[in-house]
Structures are given as structure tokens and as C-alpha cells.
Amino acid sequence: MLYKKITFCCAIMLTFSFSYAGNEDRAGSAGATELLINPWAKSSSWGSAGISSVNGLEAIFLNVAGLAYAEQTEIQFSRTNWLGSITGIGLNAAGLAQKVGESGVFGISFVGMNYGDLQITTTELPEGGVGTFNPSSMNFNIAYAKKFSSSISGGINLKVISQSISNTRAQGIGFDAGIRYVTGDQEHIKFAISLKNVGPPMSFSGDGLSIDMLNPSTSISIGMQQRVSSFELPSQLNIGASYDFNFNESSMLTLAGTFSANSFSKDQFRTGVEYTMVTKKASFSLTAGFVYEDAIFNSLETSTALSGPSGGFSFQFPFGESGSDIGIDYAYRQSILGGIHSVGARINIGE
């Protein structure tokens, strides 16, 4: 037990030494930035601030250590209308969490982003009119988390990343890791650390990078392949804490805060609050959050759409006699580029 506490304390000290790793001068130089978008409705409704309190399948994105708190079997779906209806970009997510053994949980999730149909343009036809193509990006996650004791849990996530534009594609892998520490008489104080999107560089390849060049001396067309630069994944370090105010057996208020150190953009501070009311027939949660970064209120200097206020609510209804329930989640996120709506559904299957 002692060595686990020492390990956790050392991890906290190590993370604080990198707390201000954000580098806004490198903004825009990373790729696969969709990995920073929370696809799940409930956890995104309070600004993704709850990395120390998120439980179950949604923890695969925020802090994989929270996956260890999933009950038996959890199935979840989510749909996000990214940056409003004008962009036509859809973000879909689905996943499954299954408890294995006494303290382990295995989880898989799929996240896909569809950018809609875009016009094919060429140097001869800059206005298009010769067809369309459909860019897309997706990642597949395989995660495992475990409770090492009543106070400490940890987990790791392997993600397979794929991006495609016309007949050009990039593929890669990344890793997430996280740890959670719970304390207090009622286990109402939680601390967490998560490290996201660590992996080797990616690069695009495919027929879309080949061009035909005419040799003027021989009048022979020669096929050539354009060289492309590789790009890094948008790695991120998160340190968070939360506190539960247990008013009685049927109501609870949770305050959460998280500091996010981004390797390729500005650092962010996340705050969130969740109020939960439980009755015999259902439970209801109301959430609100805010993501702050430097120059967030200056449209000319802000560097990301992943900031600003958010809010949402959740309903959960029991069904059957085995402790199973169905949940419905809604989240709204406001960004400088437009409003973001997310709707989710989840099923928890008891024993």
C-alpha cells in the first residue's frame, strides 16, 4: 500500500514540473487534432473538467483510469453536430465497457468524423464541377483499467488513428495513460493525472501525392511522387481534482477543476459543476462548465474552438430487476466558431 502512495506522489511531482508545457508558437503544427475533441455528451457538458470523477466508458477519452469504475456492461452512443449546422461536420462515437474479474474493466470505442462532400478542384478548374470527395477521420480505442486498491486506479489506452482525403491517407497509433486517487471519509475527494496522445509521428501517403511531369527534351511524361512532411500527435497532459458535496442520500453537488498542458497550443484551465438528484424512479443531472485559455475573448488571438462555456443535462431510468438502466445525455458547447450540440444514449446492464 505504501509503495502505491509513493508512486502516486512521485507522479504528481513529475507532472507539475511539466505543468506549463504549452507552446502557443507551435499552434497549428500538430496533426490529428480531432483527438482533442470530446465526443461524449455527458462529460463534455461540463467542459471536460471531470477527469478525476468521470466513470465508465467516457473515461476512455478523459482519463482512462475512470474506466475501472464501470458497472458490469456499459454500451454508449453519441452524436455531435460539430460547430453548428453550417459546417455539415458530424462526429459519431460508440463504445462498450465490460468488467473482467473483480477489479478490471476492458473497453473499446470508435470515434469517427465526417466532413461532408467537398468539390474537387484543379488548377484548370478552380471552381470545381468535376465531382466531390469525402474527407474523414477516425480512431479506434482499446483500453484496460484496474482498481489497485480502494483508493488508486489506473489504466492505459491504445488508439489506432486514420485520416483520409480523397486518395491520400495517414495512419498511426497513440497511447493514453491515467491514474486516479480517491480519499476522504465518504470518498468525496479525488485527484487524477492523465497523459494523452503520445505516439510516433504520422505522415500522408497515396496516389493523391503523385503527379505527371512532362520532360521538355523528350516529350515523355514521367510520374513523380511529392514528398510530404510528417506531423506530431497533439499530446496533452491533464491534472485535475474534484470534490463531492453530499447533501443527503438523494442529492449531490460536484465541483471539478482541471489544468490541461498542450504541447502544440495554449494551456487551458477547465472548471465544471454537476448537480445530481436521485429518486426511486430515475436520476437527473444538471451540468455546467467553462474552458479558459489566454486571449479567449479576442477573436484575432484565440487559437482553438475548444474553449468557452458549456452546459447540459442527463436522465437515467432503471429497467428490469437486475439493476440495469438507460441514460439520455445532452450537451451544448459554445465556441468562437459556433455552437456545438451533442446527444448521447447509454445502457448499463447489471448482473
PyMOL commands that set and color helices and strands:
alter all, ss='L'
color gray80, all
select helices_A, chain A and resi 2-16+24-26+33-36+41-44+56-62+64-69+207-209
alter helices_A, ss='H'
color red, helices_A
select strands_A, chain A and resi 73-82+89-100+104-114+118-119+132-133+136-147+152-165+168-183+189-198+204-205+210-215+220-225+236-248+251-262+268-278+283-293+308-319+324-335+338-349
alter strands_A, ss='S'
color yellow, strands_A
deselect
rebuild
show_as cartoon
